[in-house]
Amino acid sequence: MAHKQDSATSKQFANFTQYITNLFLNDFGKSYMTQESVRNRWRVECDYSIEAEQFLILKSRTYLRMLDSRDSKSTDPHFLNALTNLMADYLSAYTMRAGGTRRRAKDKLKAALYTENPYIQNLLADQEQRRKEGHKRTPEVLAARRKHNTALAAKRARELHRQVMGEFAETSTYCKKR
């Protein structure tokens, strides 16, 4: 299971790198730079600016928001955490040029993309709320579950009775014909 998620994360991350590189080079790259020719070197070759860093954070958040919500992994906290880790590590090569270490730059980006991202925090809060509501053990909920389980058991018993009676009827007609 984890292997499939890692694969999904790496595929999504590959899409992100192309997306962010194209956007960054269009707005902050030099005139001759293209995603195909520069690849990941833009993080070192382009001049650093605070506006560019804020642009990268905004577009990265936008990318996370644009993930297909019909796909369950796009709202999975583990997937989003793994993806934002990769995104922060990738972008930290550029943002560390503001001063400091790459680790500090990565931690700052991780906070901006995951911890302080209102979209992800709302997703996490909604999931927590649904989880709490799904496990209520009030007497009314327990009685409704018990009633539902009893009805299902009765339905299964009726179906089994019909099958047995059908077998008896088929066997008795077969024996009479002999």
C-alpha positions, 0 to 999 in steps of 0.5 A: 500500500505504501509503495503505491502511495509513494508512486502516486506521490512521485507522479504528482511531484513530477507534474508539480515540478513541470508546473512550477518551473513553467510558471516561474520561468514565465514570470522570473526567468531570463528570456532564453530559459525554457523548462526543457532546456533549464530543467531544475537549474533555474533554482540556482541560475535565476536571481533570488527575490522575495517576490519570487519566493512569495510567488512560488509559495502562492503557486504551490498552494494553488497547485495543492488546491487544484488537485482533483478532489474526486480522487481520494488520495488528493485529500489523504493527509499522508499523501498531502504530507508526503507531497508537500515534503517533496515540494518544500525540499525542491523549492528550498534549493531556491529559497535558501538563497535568502540566507540560512541553511537549506533545512531551515528554508525547507522547514519554512516552506513546509510550514507555508505549504502544509501547516499554515495552509488553510485548505489543508487545515480545513481538510484535516478538520473536516476529516477529524469531525467526520471521524468523530461523528462516525463513531458515536456510541449513544444509546440511540445510535446503538439501538439503530445499529442493532435494529439494522443488524437484526433486519439484515440477519432476518433477511439472510435467514429468509433467503436461506429458507427460500433456498432450502425449500427450493432444493427440497421442492426440486428434489421431491419433484425429481424423486417423484418422476423416477 
